[in-house]
Amino acid sequence: MNKYEIIIYWSEEDQSFIAEVPELPGCMVDGLTYQEALSNIEVIISEWIETAKELGRSIPKPKGRLMFA
């Protein structure tokens, strides 16, 4: 189960919902609906972690809710 914070927002420029995981650099996807973006990011989180393991890179531990100013 994913424990990373996921941020989902609407992008006028892309005309789609964008989902990103701040703790995993470069981990972001889009979707035509909110649910599609959420579903897509869950797949990409798994792939991001799998790729990091294959490359011997460290995988950040989930920090829970992040604070932004």
C-alpha positions as CSV (number, residue, x, y, z in Angstrom):
1,M,0.0,0.0,0.0
2,N,1.2,3.5,-0.9
3,K,2.0,5.7,2.0
4,Y,3.5,8.6,0.1
5,E,1.7,11.9,-0.1
6,I,0.0,12.5,-3.5
7,I,-0.9,16.0,-4.7
8,I,-3.5,16.1,-7.4
9,Y,-4.5,19.4,-9.2
10,W,-6.1,20.6,-12.4
11,S,-3.8,22.0,-15.1
12,E,-5.4,24.5,-17.4
13,E,-2.4,24.3,-19.7
14,D,-2.6,20.5,-20.0
15,Q,-6.3,20.3,-19.7
16,S,-5.9,17.4,-17.3
17,F,-5.4,16.5,-13.7
18,I,-1.8,16.2,-12.6
19,A,-0.8,13.9,-9.8
20,E,2.7,14.1,-8.2
21,V,4.6,12.6,-5.3
22,P,6.9,15.3,-3.9
23,E,9.0,12.7,-2.0
24,L,9.9,10.8,-5.2
25,P,11.6,13.2,-7.6
26,G,10.1,13.2,-11.1
27,C,7.2,10.9,-10.0
28,M,4.2,12.5,-11.7
29,V,1.4,11.6,-14.2
30,D,-1.7,13.1,-15.7
31,G,-5.3,11.9,-16.2
32,L,-8.4,13.1,-17.8
33,T,-10.3,12.7,-14.5
34,Y,-9.3,12.9,-10.9
35,Q,-9.7,9.2,-10.5
36,E,-7.7,8.4,-13.6
37,A,-4.8,10.5,-12.3
38,L,-5.0,8.8,-8.9
39,S,-5.0,5.3,-10.5
40,N,-2.1,6.3,-12.8
41,I,0.1,7.6,-10.0
42,E,-0.3,4.4,-8.0
43,V,1.1,2.5,-10.9
44,I,4.0,5.0,-11.4
45,I,4.9,4.9,-7.7
46,S,5.4,1.2,-7.9
47,E,7.4,1.5,-11.1
48,W,9.5,4.4,-9.6
49,I,10.4,2.2,-6.6
50,E,11.1,-0.8,-8.8
51,T,13.4,1.2,-11.0
52,A,15.2,2.7,-8.0
53,K,15.8,-0.8,-6.6
54,E,17.2,-2.0,-10.0
55,L,19.5,0.9,-10.2
56,G,20.7,0.6,-6.6
57,R,19.3,4.0,-5.6
58,S,17.9,4.8,-2.2
59,I,14.2,5.0,-1.8
60,P,12.9,7.7,0.5
61,K,10.8,6.6,3.4
62,P,7.3,8.0,3.4
63,K,7.1,11.1,5.7
64,G,3.3,11.4,5.7
65,R,1.7,14.8,5.3
66,L,4.2,17.4,4.0
67,M,3.9,21.0,5.1
68,F,4.1,23.8,2.4
69,A,4.2,27.5,3.1
